[in-house]
């Protein structure tokens, strides 16, 4: 599978970069300012902005998948292309193209609490084997969240929170879900100098025809120098759609270039591990911190 091969290639490249960077000048330690990229991991990871700090990030990711045979395929809205209100599956999807552009904002409320949002716009092309192609562009769903973080030791932080999906995207255009969803989650991060590892687990409750979703992520960060850090995350979502089990697992490696305390650029890649996930993608985040 192309996505699995890309995931292996990304993993080898990431390890090579870490090995090379380990011999570079000593960098600053990993902090809460070092964040993940994936839409769900960013919201649910064990990291928060400082009290009174505002972080804004314009982010985009172009993703693609090509299939030669029938089977469920996750599209840009992170669910398959069928009509879940009618229990309809679309197993004849052959190509997914397009991407997501969004603006997410995070604010440090009190000492240990972060609240935020992620507003999404979706551009999507779908080619079917047994139906006309669809090309749409419009708003996606909106995400609102809050999370609490507790520093247990100097190295270990644990937390919990919840996010809510507001169905602002068009279900008819297959750009949104058409349903409210709520996800409580727990998380943890262990930091040792220039290294950090972490994970989250959550469960998404949907209020209508969509099945509930178990979701998780794990990640690693290596701050090579004061100016840049390497990161990699693996993200999983597991649910049923139209009576069929869906396992969406992707690997998302990237680099943070810290030009100043104000500006950070975040190039990123994506590789699908499972058949249902998008095969590959490339993206960029531009962060302004105040």
C-alpha positions in Angstrom: 0.0 0.0 0.0 1.3 3.4 -1.0 0.4 5.1 2.3 2.2 2.4 4.4 5.3 2.8 2.2 5.2 6.5 2.6 4.8 6.2 6.4 7.9 4.0 6.5 9.8 6.5 4.4 8.7 9.4 6.6 9.8 7.4 9.7 13.2 6.7 8.3 13.6 10.3 7.3 12.5 11.5 10.7 15.0 9.2 12.5 17.8 10.4 10.1 17.0 14.0 10.9 17.0 13.3 14.6 20.3 11.5 14.4 21.9 14.4 12.5 20.4 17.0 14.8 21.6 15.2 17.9 25.1 16.2 17.0 24.2 19.8 16.5 24.5 22.6 19.0 22.6 22.1 22.2 19.1 23.4 21.8 16.6 24.8 24.2 14.3 22.3 26.1 10.9 21.3 24.8 8.1 23.5 26.2 4.4 23.8 25.9 5.0 26.1 22.9 6.1 22.9 21.0 2.8 21.7 19.6 1.4 19.0 17.3 -0.2 19.7 13.9 -3.0 17.2 13.2 -6.4 18.8 13.8 -7.4 16.4 16.6 -4.0 15.9 18.2 -3.4 19.7 18.6 -6.7 20.1 20.4 -6.3 17.0 22.6 -2.6 16.9 23.4 -1.1 17.6 26.9 0.1 21.1 26.1 -1.4 24.6 26.7 -0.4 28.2 26.0 0.7 30.4 28.9 -1.9 32.4 30.9 -3.0 35.4 28.9 -1.3 34.2 25.7 -3.1 34.2 22.4 -1.9 31.8 19.7 -3.2 32.0 16.2 -2.4 29.5 13.4 -3.4 29.5 9.8 -3.0 25.9 8.7 -3.5 24.0 5.5 -3.1 20.4 4.4 -3.5 19.0 0.8 -4.4 15.3 0.9 -5.0 12.7 -1.8 -6.0 9.0 -2.2 -6.4 6.7 -5.2 -8.2 3.4 -5.1 -8.5 0.6 -7.7 -11.2 -1.4 -6.0 -14.3 -0.9 -3.9 -14.0 -0.2 -0.2 -14.7 2.6 2.3 -12.5 5.6 2.1 -12.2 8.5 4.6 -12.5 11.9 2.8 -11.6 15.4 3.9 -14.3 15.6 6.6 -12.6 12.6 8.3 -15.6 10.3 7.6 -16.4 8.2 4.5 -18.3 9.6 1.5 -21.7 8.0 2.1 -24.9 9.4 3.4 -25.1 8.3 7.0 -28.6 9.7 7.6 -29.9 7.1 5.1 -27.4 4.4 6.0 -25.9 4.6 2.6 -22.3 3.6 1.9 -20.3 4.7 -1.1 -17.8 1.9 -1.8 -17.1 3.0 -5.4 -14.9 6.0 -4.6 -11.8 5.9 -6.7 -10.0 9.2 -6.0 -10.0 11.9 -3.3 -8.3 15.2 -3.8 -8.3 18.7 -2.3 -7.6 19.8 1.2 -8.4 21.8 4.3 -7.5 25.3 5.2 -8.2 26.5 8.7 -7.7 29.1 11.4 -7.2 27.9 14.9 -6.9 30.0 18.0 -5.9 29.2 21.5 -6.0 31.4 24.6 -4.5 30.7 28.1 -7.4 31.2 30.5 -6.1 31.1 34.2 -2.9 29.2 34.9 -3.7 25.7 33.7 -6.6 26.1 31.3 -6.6 26.6 27.5 -9.7 27.3 25.4 -9.8 27.6 21.6 -11.5 27.0 18.3 -10.7 25.6 14.8 -12.6 27.1 11.8 -12.2 25.0 8.7 -12.7 25.5 5.0 -12.7 22.5 2.7 -11.9 22.1 -1.0 -12.7 18.6 -2.3 -12.8 16.6 -5.5 -14.3 13.1 -5.5 -14.2 10.7 -8.4 -16.6 7.7 -8.3 -16.5 4.5 -10.5 -20.3 4.5 -10.9 -21.4 8.1 -10.5 -20.4 11.6 -11.7 -17.4 13.3 -10.1 -18.1 15.9 -7.4 -16.1 19.1 -6.9 -17.0 21.3 -3.9 -15.6 24.1 -1.8 -17.2 25.6 1.3 -17.0 25.8 5.1 -16.3 22.7 7.0 -17.3 21.9 10.6 -16.3 24.2 13.5 -14.5 22.8 16.6 -14.6 24.4 20.0 -12.6 23.1 23.0 -11.2 23.5 26.4 -8.6 21.5 28.4 -6.9 21.5 31.8 -3.3 20.6 32.4 -1.6 19.6 35.6 2.1 19.5 36.1 2.6 16.4 38.2 6.4 16.5 38.3 9.0 18.6 36.5 8.9 16.0 33.6 5.3 14.7 33.6 2.1 16.6 32.8 -1.3 15.1 32.6 -4.6 16.6 31.7 -8.2 16.3 30.4 -10.6 18.2 28.4 -13.4 18.1 25.8 -14.1 19.4 22.4 -17.4 20.0 20.5 -18.0 19.7 16.8 -20.5 22.2 15.4 -22.0 21.1 12.1 -21.3 24.2 10.1 -20.2 22.2 7.0 -22.6 21.0 4.4 -23.4 17.3 4.7 -25.0 17.4 1.2 -21.7 18.5 -0.3 -19.9 15.9 1.8 -17.8 18.7 3.4 -19.3 18.4 6.9 -20.9 15.7 9.1 -24.3 17.4 9.7 -24.2 16.3 13.3 -23.0 17.7 16.7 -20.3 15.6 18.2 -18.6 15.9 21.7 -15.3 14.3 22.6 -14.0 14.0 26.2 -10.3 13.1 26.4 -7.4 12.5 28.6 -3.7 13.1 27.8 -0.1 13.0 29.1 3.3 14.3 28.1 6.7 13.4 29.5 9.5 15.9 28.8 13.2 15.4 29.4 15.3 18.3 28.2 15.3 18.4 24.4 12.9 15.4 24.1 9.2 14.9 24.8 6.8 12.0 24.2 3.1 12.0 24.8 -0.3 10.5 24.0 -4.0 11.1 24.3 -7.2 8.9 24.2 -10.7 10.1 23.7 -14.2 9.0 22.7 -16.4 11.0 20.3 -20.1 10.9 21.0 -22.3 11.8 18.0 -25.9 12.8 18.4 -27.6 11.3 15.4 -26.8 8.6 12.8 -23.0 8.7 12.9 -21.4 6.0 15.1 -19.3 7.1 18.0 -15.5 7.2 17.5 -12.7 6.0 19.6 -9.6 8.2 18.9 -6.0 8.3 20.1 -2.6 9.7 19.3 1.0 9.3 20.3 3.8 11.7 19.4 7.5 12.6 19.9 9.3 15.9 19.8 13.0 16.6 19.5 14.2 20.2 19.8 17.4 20.2 17.7 18.4 23.8 18.3 16.8 27.0 19.6 15.6 27.7 16.0 13.9 24.4 15.1 12.3 21.3 16.4 11.4 17.9 14.8 8.0 16.3 15.6 6.1 13.2 14.6 2.7 12.0 15.5 0.6 8.9 14.8 -3.2 9.5 14.9 -5.9 6.8 15.0 -9.7 6.9 14.7 -11.9 3.7 14.9 -15.6 3.5 14.3 -18.3 1.9 12.1 -19.9 3.4 9.1 -22.8 1.7 7.3 -22.2 -1.4 9.4 -18.5 -1.7 8.3 -15.6 -1.1 10.6 -13.3 1.8 9.7 -9.7 2.2 11.0 -8.2 5.5 10.0 -4.5 5.7 11.1 -2.0 8.3 9.7 1.5 9.4 10.4 2.2 13.1 10.5 5.9 14.2 10.7 6.9 17.8 10.6 9.4 20.6 11.5 8.8 23.8 13.5 11.0 26.7 12.4 11.0 29.4 15.1 11.9 32.6 13.5 11.1 34.6 16.6 8.9 34.5 19.7 6.1 35.8 17.5 6.5 33.8 14.3 6.8 30.0 13.6 6.5 28.2 10.3 5.4 24.5 10.4 5.8 22.4 7.3 4.3 18.9 7.6 3.7 15.7 5.7 1.0 13.0 6.0 1.1 9.3 5.2 -1.8 6.9 5.6 -1.1 3.6 7.4 -4.4 1.9 6.8 -6.4 1.5 3.6 -9.2 3.8 4.8 -6.9 6.7 5.5 -5.8 9.2 2.9 -2.7 8.0 1.1 -0.5 11.1 1.5 -0.5 14.8 2.1 1.6 18.0 2.5 0.8 21.0 4.6 2.0 24.2 6.3 1.1 26.1 9.4 1.9 29.7 10.1 1.8 30.6 13.8 1.6 34.0 15.5 1.9 34.2 19.3 1.0 37.2 21.3 
